[in-house]
Every structure is written in structure tokens, then in C-alpha cells.
Amino acid sequence: MARLSSFDGASSFTLELLEWQVPPAQQRHHWDEWILCRVTLQSPEGVYAGTEPCLLSDEVPLLMEGCFRVASGQSLQEDLAFREPNLRLSFREDEVIRDMFRVHVHFHAFPLRQDGDGPTDITFLTDRRLIEEFLKGLRAAVRRFPVRFPPGRD
């Protein structure tokens, strides 16, 4: 499980990689490589969670690379958007507070796969250390996943 929280702890984005939507032995095409994920958005307004196939196996290294770049002091020119549009992240350096980032997360699950009544979009302030912790959790989740992902920075 990977958790990215706000600097004050009031908001967070949690990502869990659960299983393949299509078992590896039955995968015939690239688009069969969807990963079923549990996403939780927590904010002062409430909690919103859902379980969706929202990442392809080759998108996990892209997410890791984006987090690594931000934690290393590089900026991301574009949002981290994936083929399935129900999950998006953006990291923007805060214009006022040095070494802090405004993180915006959008997640929306189909009604039958969602829990809670909190917002589907949250924005919060975080720092490099917390982004590094999220990246560490994501690396651990990838190591526990039953199949190897395509190469990416780890």
C-alpha cells in the first residue's frame, strides 16, 4: 500500500495494487494487463474510496518515475494521467512555501464499486519527504505483486 498524505495529516491519497483484472495466463493483449486497484481519498470533507482497474502494468513505472522526479527536485510539466481517466495526479510546486507541493488527485469509481461520500477530487499541500514515503510504499507494493512489471526506475 502506498499512502501520500498532506503535510498536516488532514488529507491523503492511498493506492493499493490488488490483483490483475485478467489473470496472466488468460492475457492475450496489452489491454488485458489492467491492475485492480483500491484507491482511497481522505479529506476534512470525508472519505471516498473505490476499487477499479485503473492502471495498466506499464503505467506503474510511469507513476514511480513521476514521484521520483518530484522527490528529487525536478518539476513535472504534465499531470500523471493514465489510459483509464478515472485516476489523475498532479504535483505543482507551491508558489509561496518553498519545498512544498500542491498535489491534486482525481479518482472516480463506478457506483457499485465505491464507498463513502467524500469528494472525488482533493488538493493538499505536501513535501518531498512525504512523496518519498509514498514512493517507498509503491515500490513495496510492486515487489509483492505476483508478476514483474516492465522496467522502470525503482
WOKAHU-V160951 format. One record per residue. SS is DSSP state (2 for helix, 1 for strand, 0 for the rest). OMEGA is omega in radians with two decimals (none if undefined). BURIAL is 1 if it has 16 or more other C-alpha atoms within 10 Angstrom, else 0. Layout:
SS_OMEGA_BURIAL / SS_OMEGA_BURIAL
This chain:
0_3.10_1 / 1_-3.10_1 / 1_3.05_1 / 1_-3.08_1 / 1_3.08_1 / 0_-3.13_1 / 0_-3.12_1 / 0_3.11_0 / 0_-3.08_0 / 0_-3.11_0 / 0_3.11_1 / 1_3.05_1 / 1_3.13_1 / 1_3.14_1 / 1_3.05_1 / 1_3.04_1 / 1_-3.01_1 / 1_-3.08_1 / 1_3.04_1 / 1_3.03_1 / 0_3.06_1 / 0_-3.13_1 / 0_-3.08_0 / 2_-3.12_0 / 2_-3.12_0 / 2_-3.11_0 / 0_-3.13_0 / 0_-3.04_0 / 0_3.10_0 / 2_-3.08_0 / 2_3.02_0 / 2_-3.02_1 / 0_3.09_1 / 1_3.10_1 / 1_3.07_1 / 1_-3.07_1 / 1_2.98_1 / 1_-3.12_1 / 1_3.09_1 / 1_3.03_1 / 1_3.12_1 / 1_3.11_1 / 1_3.08_1 / 0_3.13_0 / 0_3.14_0 / 1_-3.12_0 / 1_3.04_1 / 1_-3.13_1 / 1_3.09_1 / 1_3.10_1 / 1_-3.06_1 / 1_2.93_1 / 1_-2.99_1 / 1_3.08_1 / 1_2.94_1 / 1_-3.08_1 / 2_-3.12_1 / 2_3.10_0 / 2_3.13_1 / 2_3.07_1 / 2_3.09_1 / 2_3.08_1 / 2_3.13_1 / 2_3.13_1 / 2_3.11_1 / 2_3.11_1 / 2_3.11_1 / 2_-3.14_1 / 2_-3.14_0 / 2_-3.13_1 / 2_3.13_1 / 0_3.10_0 / 0_3.09_0 / 0_3.13_0 / 0_3.03_0 / 0_-3.13_0 / 0_-3.09_0 / 0_3.04_0 / 0_2.98_0 / 1_-3.13_1 / 1_-3.05_1 / 0_-3.06_1 / 0_3.07_0 / 0_-2.98_0 / 0_-3.12_0 / 0_3.07_1 / 1_3.08_1 / 1_3.07_1 / 1_2.98_1 / 1_3.09_1 / 1_3.10_1 / 1_3.07_1 / 1_3.12_1 / 0_-3.08_0 / 0_-3.07_0 / 0_-3.04_0 / 0_-3.09_0 / 0_3.10_0 / 0_3.06_0 / 1_-3.10_1 / 1_2.98_1 / 1_3.14_1 / 1_3.04_1 / 1_3.12_1 / 1_3.01_1 / 1_3.03_1 / 1_3.07_1 / 0_3.12_1 / 0_3.03_1 / 0_-3.05_0 / 2_-3.11_0 / 2_-3.08_0 / 2_-3.08_0 / 1_3.12_1 / 1_3.03_0 / 0_-3.10_0 / 0_3.13_0 / 0_-3.10_1 / 0_3.09_1 / 0_3.05_1 / 1_3.05_1 / 1_3.06_1 / 1_3.14_1 / 1_-3.12_1 / 1_3.13_1 / 1_3.14_1 / 1_-3.09_1 / 2_-3.12_1 / 2_-3.14_0 / 2_3.06_1 / 2_3.07_1 / 2_3.09_1 / 2_3.08_1 / 2_3.14_1 / 2_3.10_1 / 2_3.10_1 / 2_3.12_1 / 2_3.08_1 / 2_3.13_1 / 2_3.12_0 / 2_3.13_1 / 2_3.12_1 / 2_-3.12_0 / 2_-3.08_0 / 0_-2.98_0 / 0_-3.10_0 / 0_-3.14_0 / 0_3.07_0 / 0_3.04_0 / 0_-3.08_0 / 0_3.07_0 / 0_-3.13_0 / 0_3.06_0 / 0_none_0
